[in-house]
Amino acid sequence: MRIVPVLDIMGREVVRGVGGRREEYRPLRGKLTASSRPLEVAEALADRFGFREFYVADLDAILGGEPDWTLYAELRRRGFVLSVDAGVRRAADARRLADAGIDDLVVGLETLEGPNELAKMVREFGTRLLFSLDLWAGRPLTASTAWPERDAETLADRAIELGVHRLLVLDLTRVGCAGGTGTRELCARLCASHPNLEIHAGGGVRHRDDLEELKRCGVQTVLVASALHDGRLSRADLEGL
């Protein structure tokens, strides 16, 4: 199992996510560093845990602003591998990220215009694309009525039919709330139904037991943020997963 730390970026600072309520997000105050500057937070995570790969949620871009190209370039210059959610709406947006050298192109249901755009991106980027099944209290968080599916599993099946190979299950109401991911059963069903699918999960991880539960479900990659900064997960906790 891979553990990938999340950098939630807003106003060029790392912020602490709280249940998807972005108006409540505030600059990070953690035990690893007194700084909320993205580069310093990334270096602190690298020093403490050895991380070289990061999931960047560019909240300003997700909310409709311009992606922080300068920050991505600075992180890449320091040798970090990036998965970036920058509010991709259509294939042209994903192409800009690809042209900027982003390793994994995150396409979130929250901003995606619809299945036709997803199909275009799958054809162009293949396994470089990570489709984020964004949920709100278990329900799909869709930006477009072009998605006829109204439950998470059916929508995931539709994305897989379109050619998605890598899927992130992320319930935004769980982010930063230390209540567990709440998506274990859905992840287990998807893993059982689609054995060749690469499943990622995130939101609400508290401790090693949560990671082990997700691993037993078949999840291959887990996104983590608050538990690292609060000291609820140590480097030893991540060993042997």
Contacts in CASP RR format, 6 or more apart in sequence:
PFRMAT RR
TARGET T0000
AUTHOR 0000-0000-0000
METHOD contacts of the structure
MODEL  1
MRIVPVLDIMGREVVRGVGGRREEYRPLRGKLTASSRPLEVAEALADRFG
FREFYVADLDAILGGEPDWTLYAELRRRGFVLSVDAGVRRAADARRLADA
GIDDLVVGLETLEGPNELAKMVREFGTRLLFSLDLWAGRPLTASTAWPER
DAETLADRAIELGVHRLLVLDLTRVGCAGGTGTRELCARLCASHPNLEIH
AGGGVRHRDDLEELKRCGVQTVLVASALHDGRLSRADLEGL
1 211 0 8 1.000
1 214 0 8 1.000
1 215 0 8 1.000
1 219 0 8 1.000
1 220 0 8 1.000
1 221 0 8 1.000
1 222 0 8 1.000
1 241 0 8 1.000
2 53 0 8 1.000
2 220 0 8 1.000
2 221 0 8 1.000
2 222 0 8 1.000
3 51 0 8 1.000
3 211 0 8 1.000
3 221 0 8 1.000
3 222 0 8 1.000
3 224 0 8 1.000
3 238 0 8 1.000
3 241 0 8 1.000
4 51 0 8 1.000
4 53 0 8 1.000
4 54 0 8 1.000
4 55 0 8 1.000
4 83 0 8 1.000
4 200 0 8 1.000
4 221 0 8 1.000
4 222 0 8 1.000
4 223 0 8 1.000
4 224 0 8 1.000
5 45 0 8 1.000
5 49 0 8 1.000
5 51 0 8 1.000
5 54 0 8 1.000
5 55 0 8 1.000
5 223 0 8 1.000
5 224 0 8 1.000
5 225 0 8 1.000
5 228 0 8 1.000
6 54 0 8 1.000
6 55 0 8 1.000
6 56 0 8 1.000
6 57 0 8 1.000
6 223 0 8 1.000
6 224 0 8 1.000
6 225 0 8 1.000
7 14 0 8 1.000
7 38 0 8 1.000
7 41 0 8 1.000
7 42 0 8 1.000
7 54 0 8 1.000
7 55 0 8 1.000
7 56 0 8 1.000
7 57 0 8 1.000
7 225 0 8 1.000
8 14 0 8 1.000
8 15 0 8 1.000
8 16 0 8 1.000
8 17 0 8 1.000
8 25 0 8 1.000
8 57 0 8 1.000
8 59 0 8 1.000
8 225 0 8 1.000
9 15 0 8 1.000
9 38 0 8 1.000
9 56 0 8 1.000
9 57 0 8 1.000
9 58 0 8 1.000
9 59 0 8 1.000
9 60 0 8 1.000
9 68 0 8 1.000
9 71 0 8 1.000
10 22 0 8 1.000
10 25 0 8 1.000
10 59 0 8 1.000
10 60 0 8 1.000
11 60 0 8 1.000
12 37 0 8 1.000
12 38 0 8 1.000
12 68 0 8 1.000
12 71 0 8 1.000
13 27 0 8 1.000
13 28 0 8 1.000
13 36 0 8 1.000
13 37 0 8 1.000
13 38 0 8 1.000
14 27 0 8 1.000
14 28 0 8 1.000
14 36 0 8 1.000
14 37 0 8 1.000
14 38 0 8 1.000
14 41 0 8 1.000
15 25 0 8 1.000
15 26 0 8 1.000
15 27 0 8 1.000
15 28 0 8 1.000
15 36 0 8 1.000
15 59 0 8 1.000
16 25 0 8 1.000
16 26 0 8 1.000
16 27 0 8 1.000
16 28 0 8 1.000
16 29 0 8 1.000
16 176 0 8 1.000
16 225 0 8 1.000
16 226 0 8 1.000
16 229 0 8 1.000
17 24 0 8 1.000
17 25 0 8 1.000
17 175 0 8 1.000
17 176 0 8 1.000
17 225 0 8 1.000
17 226 0 8 1.000
18 24 0 8 1.000
18 25 0 8 1.000
18 175 0 8 1.000
18 176 0 8 1.000
18 177 0 8 1.000
19 172 0 8 1.000
19 173 0 8 1.000
19 174 0 8 1.000
19 175 0 8 1.000
19 176 0 8 1.000
19 177 0 8 1.000
20 172 0 8 1.000
20 173 0 8 1.000
20 175 0 8 1.000
22 59 0 8 1.000
22 63 0 8 1.000
25 59 0 8 1.000
27 36 0 8 1.000
28 36 0 8 1.000
28 41 0 8 1.000
28 229 0 8 1.000
29 36 0 8 1.000
30 229 0 8 1.000
30 230 0 8 1.000
31 229 0 8 1.000
31 230 0 8 1.000
31 231 0 8 1.000
32 41 0 8 1.000
32 44 0 8 1.000
32 45 0 8 1.000
32 48 0 8 1.000
32 228 0 8 1.000
32 229 0 8 1.000
33 40 0 8 1.000
33 41 0 8 1.000
33 44 0 8 1.000
35 41 0 8 1.000
35 44 0 8 1.000
38 71 0 8 1.000
38 75 0 8 1.000
39 71 0 8 1.000
39 74 0 8 1.000
39 75 0 8 1.000
39 78 0 8 1.000
42 54 0 8 1.000
42 75 0 8 1.000
42 78 0 8 1.000
42 80 0 8 1.000
43 78 0 8 1.000
45 51 0 8 1.000
45 54 0 8 1.000
45 228 0 8 1.000
46 52 0 8 1.000
46 80 0 8 1.000
48 235 0 8 1.000
49 228 0 8 1.000
49 235 0 8 1.000
49 238 0 8 1.000
50 235 0 8 1.000
52 79 0 8 1.000
52 80 0 8 1.000
52 81 0 8 1.000
53 80 0 8 1.000
53 81 0 8 1.000
53 82 0 8 1.000
53 83 0 8 1.000
54 75 0 8 1.000
54 80 0 8 1.000
54 81 0 8 1.000
54 82 0 8 1.000
54 83 0 8 1.000
55 82 0 8 1.000
55 83 0 8 1.000
55 84 0 8 1.000
55 85 0 8 1.000
55 106 0 8 1.000
55 223 0 8 1.000
56 71 0 8 1.000
56 72 0 8 1.000
56 75 0 8 1.000
56 82 0 8 1.000
56 83 0 8 1.000
56 84 0 8 1.000
56 85 0 8 1.000
56 86 0 8 1.000
57 85 0 8 1.000
58 67 0 8 1.000
58 68 0 8 1.000
58 71 0 8 1.000
58 84 0 8 1.000
58 85 0 8 1.000
58 86 0 8 1.000
58 87 0 8 1.000
60 66 0 8 1.000
60 68 0 8 1.000
61 67 0 8 1.000
61 68 0 8 1.000
61 86 0 8 1.000
61 87 0 8 1.000
62 85 0 8 1.000
62 86 0 8 1.000
62 87 0 8 1.000
62 110 0 8 1.000
62 111 0 8 1.000
64 87 0 8 1.000
67 84 0 8 1.000
67 86 0 8 1.000
67 87 0 8 1.000
67 96 0 8 1.000
67 97 0 8 1.000
68 86 0 8 1.000
69 100 0 8 1.000
72 82 0 8 1.000
72 84 0 8 1.000
72 100 0 8 1.000
72 102 0 8 1.000
73 100 0 8 1.000
75 82 0 8 1.000
76 82 0 8 1.000
76 101 0 8 1.000
81 103 0 8 1.000
82 102 0 8 1.000
82 103 0 8 1.000
82 104 0 8 1.000
83 102 0 8 1.000
83 103 0 8 1.000
83 104 0 8 1.000
83 106 0 8 1.000
83 130 0 8 1.000
84 97 0 8 1.000
84 102 0 8 1.000
84 104 0 8 1.000
84 105 0 8 1.000
84 106 0 8 1.000
85 106 0 8 1.000
85 108 0 8 1.000
85 132 0 8 1.000
86 93 0 8 1.000
86 97 0 8 1.000
86 106 0 8 1.000
87 93 0 8 1.000
87 108 0 8 1.000
87 110 0 8 1.000
87 111 0 8 1.000
88 94 0 8 1.000
88 97 0 8 1.000
88 105 0 8 1.000
88 106 0 8 1.000
88 107 0 8 1.000
88 108 0 8 1.000
88 111 0 8 1.000
88 112 0 8 1.000
88 121 0 8 1.000
89 111 0 8 1.000
89 112 0 8 1.000
89 113 0 8 1.000
89 117 0 8 1.000
89 143 0 8 1.000
90 113 0 8 1.000
90 117 0 8 1.000
90 120 0 8 1.000
91 117 0 8 1.000
91 120 0 8 1.000
91 121 0 8 1.000
91 124 0 8 1.000
94 105 0 8 1.000
94 107 0 8 1.000
94 121 0 8 1.000
94 124 0 8 1.000
94 125 0 8 1.000
94 129 0 8 1.000
95 124 0 8 1.000
97 105 0 8 1.000
98 105 0 8 1.000
98 125 0 8 1.000
98 128 0 8 1.000
103 128 0 8 1.000
104 128 0 8 1.000
104 129 0 8 1.000
104 130 0 8 1.000
105 121 0 8 1.000
105 125 0 8 1.000
105 128 0 8 1.000
105 129 0 8 1.000
105 130 0 8 1.000
106 130 0 8 1.000
106 132 0 8 1.000
106 168 0 8 1.000
107 118 0 8 1.000
107 121 0 8 1.000
107 129 0 8 1.000
107 130 0 8 1.000
107 131 0 8 1.000
107 132 0 8 1.000
108 131 0 8 1.000
108 132 0 8 1.000
108 134 0 8 1.000
109 131 0 8 1.000
109 132 0 8 1.000
109 133 0 8 1.000
109 134 0 8 1.000
109 140 0 8 1.000
109 141 0 8 1.000
109 142 0 8 1.000
109 143 0 8 1.000
109 147 0 8 1.000
109 155 0 8 1.000
110 132 0 8 1.000
110 134 0 8 1.000
110 141 0 8 1.000
110 142 0 8 1.000
110 143 0 8 1.000
110 172 0 8 1.000
111 143 0 8 1.000
112 118 0 8 1.000
112 143 0 8 1.000
112 144 0 8 1.000
113 143 0 8 1.000
113 144 0 8 1.000
113 146 0 8 1.000
114 143 0 8 1.000
114 144 0 8 1.000
114 146 0 8 1.000
114 147 0 8 1.000
115 146 0 8 1.000
115 147 0 8 1.000
115 158 0 8 1.000
115 159 0 8 1.000
115 162 0 8 1.000
116 146 0 8 1.000
118 131 0 8 1.000
118 159 0 8 1.000
118 162 0 8 1.000
118 164 0 8 1.000
119 162 0 8 1.000
119 163 0 8 1.000
121 129 0 8 1.000
122 129 0 8 1.000
122 162 0 8 1.000
122 163 0 8 1.000
122 164 0 8 1.000
126 163 0 8 1.000
126 165 0 8 1.000
127 165 0 8 1.000
127 166 0 8 1.000
129 164 0 8 1.000
129 165 0 8 1.000
129 166 0 8 1.000
130 166 0 8 1.000
130 167 0 8 1.000
130 168 0 8 1.000
130 200 0 8 1.000
131 159 0 8 1.000
131 164 0 8 1.000
131 166 0 8 1.000
131 167 0 8 1.000
131 168 0 8 1.000
132 167 0 8 1.000
132 168 0 8 1.000
132 170 0 8 1.000
133 140 0 8 1.000
133 152 0 8 1.000
133 155 0 8 1.000
133 156 0 8 1.000
133 159 0 8 1.000
133 167 0 8 1.000
133 168 0 8 1.000
133 169 0 8 1.000
133 170 0 8 1.000
134 140 0 8 1.000
134 141 0 8 1.000
134 170 0 8 1.000
134 172 0 8 1.000
135 141 0 8 1.000
135 152 0 8 1.000
135 169 0 8 1.000
135 170 0 8 1.000
135 171 0 8 1.000
135 172 0 8 1.000
135 173 0 8 1.000
135 183 0 8 1.000
136 171 0 8 1.000
136 172 0 8 1.000
136 173 0 8 1.000
137 171 0 8 1.000
137 173 0 8 1.000
138 152 0 8 1.000
138 171 0 8 1.000
138 173 0 8 1.000
138 183 0 8 1.000
138 186 0 8 1.000
139 150 0 8 1.000
139 151 0 8 1.000
139 152 0 8 1.000
140 147 0 8 1.000
140 149 0 8 1.000
140 150 0 8 1.000
140 151 0 8 1.000
140 152 0 8 1.000
140 155 0 8 1.000
141 172 0 8 1.000
142 155 0 8 1.000
147 155 0 8 1.000
147 158 0 8 1.000
149 155 0 8 1.000
149 157 0 8 1.000
149 158 0 8 1.000
152 169 0 8 1.000
152 186 0 8 1.000
153 186 0 8 1.000
153 189 0 8 1.000
153 190 0 8 1.000
156 167 0 8 1.000
156 169 0 8 1.000
156 186 0 8 1.000
156 190 0 8 1.000
157 193 0 8 1.000
159 167 0 8 1.000
160 167 0 8 1.000
160 194 0 8 1.000
160 197 0 8 1.000
164 197 0 8 1.000
165 196 0 8 1.000
165 197 0 8 1.000
165 198 0 8 1.000
166 197 0 8 1.000
166 198 0 8 1.000
166 200 0 8 1.000
167 190 0 8 1.000
167 197 0 8 1.000
167 198 0 8 1.000
167 199 0 8 1.000
167 200 0 8 1.000
168 200 0 8 1.000
168 201 0 8 1.000
168 202 0 8 1.000
168 223 0 8 1.000
169 181 0 8 1.000
169 183 0 8 1.000
169 186 0 8 1.000
169 187 0 8 1.000
169 190 0 8 1.000
169 199 0 8 1.000
169 200 0 8 1.000
169 201 0 8 1.000
169 202 0 8 1.000
170 183 0 8 1.000
170 201 0 8 1.000
170 202 0 8 1.000
170 203 0 8 1.000
170 223 0 8 1.000
171 181 0 8 1.000
171 182 0 8 1.000
171 183 0 8 1.000
171 202 0 8 1.000
171 203 0 8 1.000
172 203 0 8 1.000
174 180 0 8 1.000
174 181 0 8 1.000
174 182 0 8 1.000
174 183 0 8 1.000
174 202 0 8 1.000
174 203 0 8 1.000
174 204 0 8 1.000
175 202 0 8 1.000
175 203 0 8 1.000
175 204 0 8 1.000
175 225 0 8 1.000
176 203 0 8 1.000
176 204 0 8 1.000
176 225 0 8 1.000
176 226 0 8 1.000
177 204 0 8 1.000
178 204 0 8 1.000
178 206 0 8 1.000
178 226 0 8 1.000
178 227 0 8 1.000
178 230 0 8 1.000
178 232 0 8 1.000
179 204 0 8 1.000
179 206 0 8 1.000
180 203 0 8 1.000
180 204 0 8 1.000
180 205 0 8 1.000
180 206 0 8 1.000
180 210 0 8 1.000
181 201 0 8 1.000
181 202 0 8 1.000
181 203 0 8 1.000
181 204 0 8 1.000
181 205 0 8 1.000
181 210 0 8 1.000
181 214 0 8 1.000
182 204 0 8 1.000
183 201 0 8 1.000
183 202 0 8 1.000
184 213 0 8 1.000
184 214 0 8 1.000
184 217 0 8 1.000
187 199 0 8 1.000
187 201 0 8 1.000
187 214 0 8 1.000
187 217 0 8 1.000
187 218 0 8 1.000
187 219 0 8 1.000
188 217 0 8 1.000
188 218 0 8 1.000
190 197 0 8 1.000
190 199 0 8 1.000
191 197 0 8 1.000
191 199 0 8 1.000
191 217 0 8 1.000
191 218 0 8 1.000
191 219 0 8 1.000
198 220 0 8 1.000
198 221 0 8 1.000
199 218 0 8 1.000
199 219 0 8 1.000
199 220 0 8 1.000
199 221 0 8 1.000
200 219 0 8 1.000
200 220 0 8 1.000
200 221 0 8 1.000
200 222 0 8 1.000
200 223 0 8 1.000
201 214 0 8 1.000
201 219 0 8 1.000
201 221 0 8 1.000
201 222 0 8 1.000
201 223 0 8 1.000
202 222 0 8 1.000
202 223 0 8 1.000
202 224 0 8 1.000
203 223 0 8 1.000
203 225 0 8 1.000
204 210 0 8 1.000
204 226 0 8 1.000
204 227 0 8 1.000
205 211 0 8 1.000
205 214 0 8 1.000
205 222 0 8 1.000
205 223 0 8 1.000
205 224 0 8 1.000
205 227 0 8 1.000
205 233 0 8 1.000
206 227 0 8 1.000
206 232 0 8 1.000
207 227 0 8 1.000
207 232 0 8 1.000
207 233 0 8 1.000
207 237 0 8 1.000
208 233 0 8 1.000
208 237 0 8 1.000
208 238 0 8 1.000
208 241 0 8 1.000
211 222 0 8 1.000
211 237 0 8 1.000
211 238 0 8 1.000
211 241 0 8 1.000
212 241 0 8 1.000
214 222 0 8 1.000
215 241 0 8 1.000
224 233 0 8 1.000
226 232 0 8 1.000
227 233 0 8 1.000
END
